[in-house]
Amino acid sequence: MNYNLIRTGLLIAGLASVSVQAAQIEVSLVNLTHGNHFTPVLVAAHGSDSHLFEVGKSATPALQKMAEGGAIADLDAAVMGAGGVTLANPAAGLLAPGANFEGAMLDTLTQTHLSVVAMVLPTNDAFIGLDGWKIPTEAGTYTVYLNAYDAGTEANDEIINGGGMPGVAGIPAAPGGNGGANGTGVMDGSTNANVHIHPGVLGDTDAAGGASDLDSRIHRWLNPVAKLVVTVK
């Protein structure tokens, strides 16, 4: 997977940095969107064979819960059950547009890869995602830009109705208080039931009706939607 990666290497006494297995990393995340919130973030360090999601494949039930309702407990348990380690909800709640959390520490032990997920609100099943990024072995600071993905588990009708449980259509809420009501529902024509890059929302400017309950002036985005900074100690 092609991520936009920037690395600042660490040089000590003029010598090239020494490759070691990263035992501890510091993680920071910024919400780059104009008007969307992220639900509690899950950061996971794991082996190369583990995934929170895979592009082009069907979402797991645990991923569906996160993408449609923001619930990360099942994904967290799956990582821990496979011998991984996690940072669950390092922002202590929703991450607002332009907001960030900084300096969250994760003891990676012998884990070699990093993944990150969080639902994007207000959407039906969009989430920020990083899948199996190899943790560098050289000390330094690394920046990775994250895209928004569509879990492929629910139609993007853009109706805010308190939904959020798997199998219940609709959007749980607009945390910014800037959502509309009485939308008739957007028909985006998507037939892709696998995880894929999210096409973005359409929205409209009618807060009391129209096709969408989302505001096209606030809730639309272009990828990337988040910036992750990882410091290898």
Contacts in CASP RR format, 6 or more apart in sequence:
PFRMAT RR
TARGET T0000
AUTHOR 0000-0000-0000
METHOD contacts of the structure
MODEL  1
MNYNLIRTGLLIAGLASVSVQAAQIEVSLVNLTHGNHFTPVLVAAHGSDS
HLFEVGKSATPALQKMAEGGAIADLDAAVMGAGGVTLANPAAGLLAPGAN
FEGAMLDTLTQTHLSVVAMVLPTNDAFIGLDGWKIPTEAGTYTVYLNAYD
AGTEANDEIINGGGMPGVAGIPAAPGGNGGANGTGVMDGSTNANVHIHPG
VLGDTDAAGGASDLDSRIHRWLNPVAKLVVTVK
1 55 0 8 1.000
1 131 0 8 1.000
1 132 0 8 1.000
3 130 0 8 1.000
3 133 0 8 1.000
3 144 0 8 1.000
3 145 0 8 1.000
4 144 0 8 1.000
4 145 0 8 1.000
4 224 0 8 1.000
5 142 0 8 1.000
5 143 0 8 1.000
5 144 0 8 1.000
6 142 0 8 1.000
6 143 0 8 1.000
7 136 0 8 1.000
7 140 0 8 1.000
7 141 0 8 1.000
7 142 0 8 1.000
7 143 0 8 1.000
8 140 0 8 1.000
8 141 0 8 1.000
8 142 0 8 1.000
9 17 0 8 1.000
9 138 0 8 1.000
9 139 0 8 1.000
9 140 0 8 1.000
9 141 0 8 1.000
10 17 0 8 1.000
10 138 0 8 1.000
10 139 0 8 1.000
10 140 0 8 1.000
11 17 0 8 1.000
17 138 0 8 1.000
17 139 0 8 1.000
17 140 0 8 1.000
18 138 0 8 1.000
18 139 0 8 1.000
19 137 0 8 1.000
19 138 0 8 1.000
20 137 0 8 1.000
20 138 0 8 1.000
20 139 0 8 1.000
21 110 0 8 1.000
21 112 0 8 1.000
21 137 0 8 1.000
22 108 0 8 1.000
22 135 0 8 1.000
22 136 0 8 1.000
22 137 0 8 1.000
22 232 0 8 1.000
22 233 0 8 1.000
23 107 0 8 1.000
23 108 0 8 1.000
23 109 0 8 1.000
23 233 0 8 1.000
24 105 0 8 1.000
24 106 0 8 1.000
24 107 0 8 1.000
24 108 0 8 1.000
24 233 0 8 1.000
25 45 0 8 1.000
25 105 0 8 1.000
25 106 0 8 1.000
25 108 0 8 1.000
25 114 0 8 1.000
25 135 0 8 1.000
25 230 0 8 1.000
25 231 0 8 1.000
25 232 0 8 1.000
25 233 0 8 1.000
26 103 0 8 1.000
26 104 0 8 1.000
26 105 0 8 1.000
26 106 0 8 1.000
26 230 0 8 1.000
26 231 0 8 1.000
26 233 0 8 1.000
27 43 0 8 1.000
27 87 0 8 1.000
27 90 0 8 1.000
27 103 0 8 1.000
27 104 0 8 1.000
27 105 0 8 1.000
27 106 0 8 1.000
27 228 0 8 1.000
27 229 0 8 1.000
27 230 0 8 1.000
27 231 0 8 1.000
28 100 0 8 1.000
28 101 0 8 1.000
28 102 0 8 1.000
28 103 0 8 1.000
28 104 0 8 1.000
28 228 0 8 1.000
28 229 0 8 1.000
29 41 0 8 1.000
29 43 0 8 1.000
29 90 0 8 1.000
29 91 0 8 1.000
29 95 0 8 1.000
29 100 0 8 1.000
29 101 0 8 1.000
29 116 0 8 1.000
29 226 0 8 1.000
29 227 0 8 1.000
29 228 0 8 1.000
29 229 0 8 1.000
30 98 0 8 1.000
30 99 0 8 1.000
30 100 0 8 1.000
30 226 0 8 1.000
30 227 0 8 1.000
30 229 0 8 1.000
31 37 0 8 1.000
31 38 0 8 1.000
31 95 0 8 1.000
31 96 0 8 1.000
31 97 0 8 1.000
31 98 0 8 1.000
31 99 0 8 1.000
31 100 0 8 1.000
31 225 0 8 1.000
31 226 0 8 1.000
32 98 0 8 1.000
32 145 0 8 1.000
32 224 0 8 1.000
32 225 0 8 1.000
32 226 0 8 1.000
32 227 0 8 1.000
33 97 0 8 1.000
33 98 0 8 1.000
33 120 0 8 1.000
33 221 0 8 1.000
33 225 0 8 1.000
34 97 0 8 1.000
34 218 0 8 1.000
34 220 0 8 1.000
34 221 0 8 1.000
35 97 0 8 1.000
35 176 0 8 1.000
35 178 0 8 1.000
35 218 0 8 1.000
35 219 0 8 1.000
35 221 0 8 1.000
36 97 0 8 1.000
36 120 0 8 1.000
36 121 0 8 1.000
36 122 0 8 1.000
36 123 0 8 1.000
36 219 0 8 1.000
36 221 0 8 1.000
36 225 0 8 1.000
37 94 0 8 1.000
37 95 0 8 1.000
37 96 0 8 1.000
37 97 0 8 1.000
37 120 0 8 1.000
37 121 0 8 1.000
37 175 0 8 1.000
37 176 0 8 1.000
38 91 0 8 1.000
38 94 0 8 1.000
38 95 0 8 1.000
38 118 0 8 1.000
38 119 0 8 1.000
38 120 0 8 1.000
38 121 0 8 1.000
38 128 0 8 1.000
38 226 0 8 1.000
39 66 0 8 1.000
39 69 0 8 1.000
39 70 0 8 1.000
39 72 0 8 1.000
39 93 0 8 1.000
39 94 0 8 1.000
39 118 0 8 1.000
39 119 0 8 1.000
39 120 0 8 1.000
39 121 0 8 1.000
40 70 0 8 1.000
40 72 0 8 1.000
40 88 0 8 1.000
40 89 0 8 1.000
40 91 0 8 1.000
40 93 0 8 1.000
40 94 0 8 1.000
40 118 0 8 1.000
41 72 0 8 1.000
41 87 0 8 1.000
41 89 0 8 1.000
41 90 0 8 1.000
41 91 0 8 1.000
41 95 0 8 1.000
41 101 0 8 1.000
41 116 0 8 1.000
41 117 0 8 1.000
41 118 0 8 1.000
41 128 0 8 1.000
42 52 0 8 1.000
42 66 0 8 1.000
42 72 0 8 1.000
42 75 0 8 1.000
42 76 0 8 1.000
42 79 0 8 1.000
42 86 0 8 1.000
42 87 0 8 1.000
42 88 0 8 1.000
42 89 0 8 1.000
42 116 0 8 1.000
42 117 0 8 1.000
42 118 0 8 1.000
43 86 0 8 1.000
43 87 0 8 1.000
43 88 0 8 1.000
43 90 0 8 1.000
43 104 0 8 1.000
43 106 0 8 1.000
43 114 0 8 1.000
43 115 0 8 1.000
43 116 0 8 1.000
44 50 0 8 1.000
44 52 0 8 1.000
44 75 0 8 1.000
44 76 0 8 1.000
44 79 0 8 1.000
44 84 0 8 1.000
44 85 0 8 1.000
44 86 0 8 1.000
44 87 0 8 1.000
44 114 0 8 1.000
44 115 0 8 1.000
44 116 0 8 1.000
45 84 0 8 1.000
45 85 0 8 1.000
45 86 0 8 1.000
45 106 0 8 1.000
45 108 0 8 1.000
45 109 0 8 1.000
45 111 0 8 1.000
45 113 0 8 1.000
45 114 0 8 1.000
45 135 0 8 1.000
46 79 0 8 1.000
46 82 0 8 1.000
46 83 0 8 1.000
46 84 0 8 1.000
46 85 0 8 1.000
46 111 0 8 1.000
46 112 0 8 1.000
46 113 0 8 1.000
46 114 0 8 1.000
46 115 0 8 1.000
46 132 0 8 1.000
47 82 0 8 1.000
47 84 0 8 1.000
47 111 0 8 1.000
47 112 0 8 1.000
47 113 0 8 1.000
48 112 0 8 1.000
48 113 0 8 1.000
48 132 0 8 1.000
48 134 0 8 1.000
50 79 0 8 1.000
50 82 0 8 1.000
50 84 0 8 1.000
50 113 0 8 1.000
50 115 0 8 1.000
50 132 0 8 1.000
51 115 0 8 1.000
51 131 0 8 1.000
51 132 0 8 1.000
52 63 0 8 1.000
52 75 0 8 1.000
52 79 0 8 1.000
52 115 0 8 1.000
52 117 0 8 1.000
52 129 0 8 1.000
52 131 0 8 1.000
53 59 0 8 1.000
53 60 0 8 1.000
53 63 0 8 1.000
53 115 0 8 1.000
53 117 0 8 1.000
53 127 0 8 1.000
53 129 0 8 1.000
53 131 0 8 1.000
53 149 0 8 1.000
53 151 0 8 1.000
53 195 0 8 1.000
54 131 0 8 1.000
54 195 0 8 1.000
55 131 0 8 1.000
55 149 0 8 1.000
55 194 0 8 1.000
55 195 0 8 1.000
55 196 0 8 1.000
55 197 0 8 1.000
56 194 0 8 1.000
56 195 0 8 1.000
56 196 0 8 1.000
57 194 0 8 1.000
57 195 0 8 1.000
58 193 0 8 1.000
58 194 0 8 1.000
58 195 0 8 1.000
59 67 0 8 1.000
59 151 0 8 1.000
59 152 0 8 1.000
59 153 0 8 1.000
59 194 0 8 1.000
59 195 0 8 1.000
60 78 0 8 1.000
61 74 0 8 1.000
61 166 0 8 1.000
62 74 0 8 1.000
62 75 0 8 1.000
62 77 0 8 1.000
62 78 0 8 1.000
63 75 0 8 1.000
63 117 0 8 1.000
63 127 0 8 1.000
63 151 0 8 1.000
63 195 0 8 1.000
64 125 0 8 1.000
64 151 0 8 1.000
64 153 0 8 1.000
64 166 0 8 1.000
65 71 0 8 1.000
65 74 0 8 1.000
65 75 0 8 1.000
65 166 0 8 1.000
66 72 0 8 1.000
66 74 0 8 1.000
66 75 0 8 1.000
66 117 0 8 1.000
66 118 0 8 1.000
66 119 0 8 1.000
66 127 0 8 1.000
67 119 0 8 1.000
67 125 0 8 1.000
67 126 0 8 1.000
67 127 0 8 1.000
67 151 0 8 1.000
67 152 0 8 1.000
67 153 0 8 1.000
68 119 0 8 1.000
68 124 0 8 1.000
68 125 0 8 1.000
68 151 0 8 1.000
68 153 0 8 1.000
68 154 0 8 1.000
68 163 0 8 1.000
68 164 0 8 1.000
68 165 0 8 1.000
68 166 0 8 1.000
68 167 0 8 1.000
68 168 0 8 1.000
69 119 0 8 1.000
69 163 0 8 1.000
69 164 0 8 1.000
69 165 0 8 1.000
69 172 0 8 1.000
70 118 0 8 1.000
70 119 0 8 1.000
70 164 0 8 1.000
70 172 0 8 1.000
72 88 0 8 1.000
72 89 0 8 1.000
72 117 0 8 1.000
72 118 0 8 1.000
75 117 0 8 1.000
76 86 0 8 1.000
76 88 0 8 1.000
79 85 0 8 1.000
79 86 0 8 1.000
80 86 0 8 1.000
83 111 0 8 1.000
84 109 0 8 1.000
84 111 0 8 1.000
85 106 0 8 1.000
85 107 0 8 1.000
85 108 0 8 1.000
85 109 0 8 1.000
85 111 0 8 1.000
86 106 0 8 1.000
87 104 0 8 1.000
87 106 0 8 1.000
90 101 0 8 1.000
90 104 0 8 1.000
91 99 0 8 1.000
91 101 0 8 1.000
92 101 0 8 1.000
94 121 0 8 1.000
94 175 0 8 1.000
95 101 0 8 1.000
95 118 0 8 1.000
96 175 0 8 1.000
96 176 0 8 1.000
103 231 0 8 1.000
108 114 0 8 1.000
108 135 0 8 1.000
111 135 0 8 1.000
112 134 0 8 1.000
112 135 0 8 1.000
113 132 0 8 1.000
113 133 0 8 1.000
113 134 0 8 1.000
113 135 0 8 1.000
114 130 0 8 1.000
114 132 0 8 1.000
114 133 0 8 1.000
114 134 0 8 1.000
114 135 0 8 1.000
114 230 0 8 1.000
115 129 0 8 1.000
115 130 0 8 1.000
115 131 0 8 1.000
115 132 0 8 1.000
115 133 0 8 1.000
116 128 0 8 1.000
116 129 0 8 1.000
116 130 0 8 1.000
116 146 0 8 1.000
116 228 0 8 1.000
117 127 0 8 1.000
117 128 0 8 1.000
117 129 0 8 1.000
117 130 0 8 1.000
118 127 0 8 1.000
118 128 0 8 1.000
118 129 0 8 1.000
119 125 0 8 1.000
119 126 0 8 1.000
119 127 0 8 1.000
120 126 0 8 1.000
120 127 0 8 1.000
120 128 0 8 1.000
120 148 0 8 1.000
120 198 0 8 1.000
120 225 0 8 1.000
121 171 0 8 1.000
121 172 0 8 1.000
121 173 0 8 1.000
121 174 0 8 1.000
121 175 0 8 1.000
122 160 0 8 1.000
122 171 0 8 1.000
122 172 0 8 1.000
122 173 0 8 1.000
122 174 0 8 1.000
122 175 0 8 1.000
122 179 0 8 1.000
122 213 0 8 1.000
122 214 0 8 1.000
122 219 0 8 1.000
123 156 0 8 1.000
123 158 0 8 1.000
123 171 0 8 1.000
123 198 0 8 1.000
123 201 0 8 1.000
124 154 0 8 1.000
124 155 0 8 1.000
124 156 0 8 1.000
124 157 0 8 1.000
124 158 0 8 1.000
124 169 0 8 1.000
124 170 0 8 1.000
124 171 0 8 1.000
125 150 0 8 1.000
125 151 0 8 1.000
125 152 0 8 1.000
125 153 0 8 1.000
125 154 0 8 1.000
125 156 0 8 1.000
126 148 0 8 1.000
126 149 0 8 1.000
126 150 0 8 1.000
126 151 0 8 1.000
126 198 0 8 1.000
126 200 0 8 1.000
127 148 0 8 1.000
127 149 0 8 1.000
127 151 0 8 1.000
128 146 0 8 1.000
128 147 0 8 1.000
128 148 0 8 1.000
128 149 0 8 1.000
128 225 0 8 1.000
128 226 0 8 1.000
129 146 0 8 1.000
129 147 0 8 1.000
129 148 0 8 1.000
129 149 0 8 1.000
129 226 0 8 1.000
130 144 0 8 1.000
130 146 0 8 1.000
130 228 0 8 1.000
133 144 0 8 1.000
135 230 0 8 1.000
135 232 0 8 1.000
136 142 0 8 1.000
136 230 0 8 1.000
136 232 0 8 1.000
137 232 0 8 1.000
138 232 0 8 1.000
139 232 0 8 1.000
139 233 0 8 1.000
140 231 0 8 1.000
140 232 0 8 1.000
141 229 0 8 1.000
141 230 0 8 1.000
141 231 0 8 1.000
141 232 0 8 1.000
142 229 0 8 1.000
142 230 0 8 1.000
142 231 0 8 1.000
142 232 0 8 1.000
143 227 0 8 1.000
143 228 0 8 1.000
143 229 0 8 1.000
143 230 0 8 1.000
144 227 0 8 1.000
144 228 0 8 1.000
144 229 0 8 1.000
144 230 0 8 1.000
145 224 0 8 1.000
145 226 0 8 1.000
145 227 0 8 1.000
145 228 0 8 1.000
146 224 0 8 1.000
146 225 0 8 1.000
146 226 0 8 1.000
146 227 0 8 1.000
146 228 0 8 1.000
147 197 0 8 1.000
147 198 0 8 1.000
147 223 0 8 1.000
147 224 0 8 1.000
147 225 0 8 1.000
148 197 0 8 1.000
148 198 0 8 1.000
148 200 0 8 1.000
148 221 0 8 1.000
148 223 0 8 1.000
148 225 0 8 1.000
149 195 0 8 1.000
149 196 0 8 1.000
149 197 0 8 1.000
149 198 0 8 1.000
150 156 0 8 1.000
150 190 0 8 1.000
150 192 0 8 1.000
150 195 0 8 1.000
150 196 0 8 1.000
150 197 0 8 1.000
150 198 0 8 1.000
150 199 0 8 1.000
151 195 0 8 1.000
152 190 0 8 1.000
152 192 0 8 1.000
152 193 0 8 1.000
152 194 0 8 1.000
152 195 0 8 1.000
152 196 0 8 1.000
153 166 0 8 1.000
153 193 0 8 1.000
154 167 0 8 1.000
154 169 0 8 1.000
154 170 0 8 1.000
155 169 0 8 1.000
155 187 0 8 1.000
155 188 0 8 1.000
155 190 0 8 1.000
156 186 0 8 1.000
156 188 0 8 1.000
156 190 0 8 1.000
156 199 0 8 1.000
156 200 0 8 1.000
156 201 0 8 1.000
157 169 0 8 1.000
157 170 0 8 1.000
157 185 0 8 1.000
157 186 0 8 1.000
157 187 0 8 1.000
158 171 0 8 1.000
158 183 0 8 1.000
158 185 0 8 1.000
158 186 0 8 1.000
158 201 0 8 1.000
158 202 0 8 1.000
158 203 0 8 1.000
158 211 0 8 1.000
158 212 0 8 1.000
158 213 0 8 1.000
158 214 0 8 1.000
159 169 0 8 1.000
159 170 0 8 1.000
159 171 0 8 1.000
159 183 0 8 1.000
159 185 0 8 1.000
159 212 0 8 1.000
159 213 0 8 1.000
160 170 0 8 1.000
160 171 0 8 1.000
160 172 0 8 1.000
160 173 0 8 1.000
160 174 0 8 1.000
160 179 0 8 1.000
160 180 0 8 1.000
160 181 0 8 1.000
160 213 0 8 1.000
160 214 0 8 1.000
161 169 0 8 1.000
161 170 0 8 1.000
161 171 0 8 1.000
162 170 0 8 1.000
162 171 0 8 1.000
162 172 0 8 1.000
162 173 0 8 1.000
163 169 0 8 1.000
163 170 0 8 1.000
163 171 0 8 1.000
163 172 0 8 1.000
164 170 0 8 1.000
164 171 0 8 1.000
164 172 0 8 1.000
171 213 0 8 1.000
171 214 0 8 1.000
174 180 0 8 1.000
174 213 0 8 1.000
174 214 0 8 1.000
174 219 0 8 1.000
178 215 0 8 1.000
178 218 0 8 1.000
178 219 0 8 1.000
179 207 0 8 1.000
179 213 0 8 1.000
179 214 0 8 1.000
179 215 0 8 1.000
179 219 0 8 1.000
180 207 0 8 1.000
180 208 0 8 1.000
180 209 0 8 1.000
180 213 0 8 1.000
180 214 0 8 1.000
180 215 0 8 1.000
181 207 0 8 1.000
181 208 0 8 1.000
181 209 0 8 1.000
181 213 0 8 1.000
182 208 0 8 1.000
182 209 0 8 1.000
182 210 0 8 1.000
182 213 0 8 1.000
183 209 0 8 1.000
183 210 0 8 1.000
183 211 0 8 1.000
183 212 0 8 1.000
183 213 0 8 1.000
184 209 0 8 1.000
184 210 0 8 1.000
184 211 0 8 1.000
185 211 0 8 1.000
185 212 0 8 1.000
186 202 0 8 1.000
186 203 0 8 1.000
186 211 0 8 1.000
186 212 0 8 1.000
188 199 0 8 1.000
188 202 0 8 1.000
190 199 0 8 1.000
197 223 0 8 1.000
200 220 0 8 1.000
200 221 0 8 1.000
201 212 0 8 1.000
201 214 0 8 1.000
201 216 0 8 1.000
201 219 0 8 1.000
201 220 0 8 1.000
201 221 0 8 1.000
202 211 0 8 1.000
202 212 0 8 1.000
202 214 0 8 1.000
202 216 0 8 1.000
202 220 0 8 1.000
203 211 0 8 1.000
203 212 0 8 1.000
203 214 0 8 1.000
203 215 0 8 1.000
203 216 0 8 1.000
203 219 0 8 1.000
203 220 0 8 1.000
204 210 0 8 1.000
204 211 0 8 1.000
204 212 0 8 1.000
204 214 0 8 1.000
204 215 0 8 1.000
204 216 0 8 1.000
205 215 0 8 1.000
205 216 0 8 1.000
205 217 0 8 1.000
207 215 0 8 1.000
END
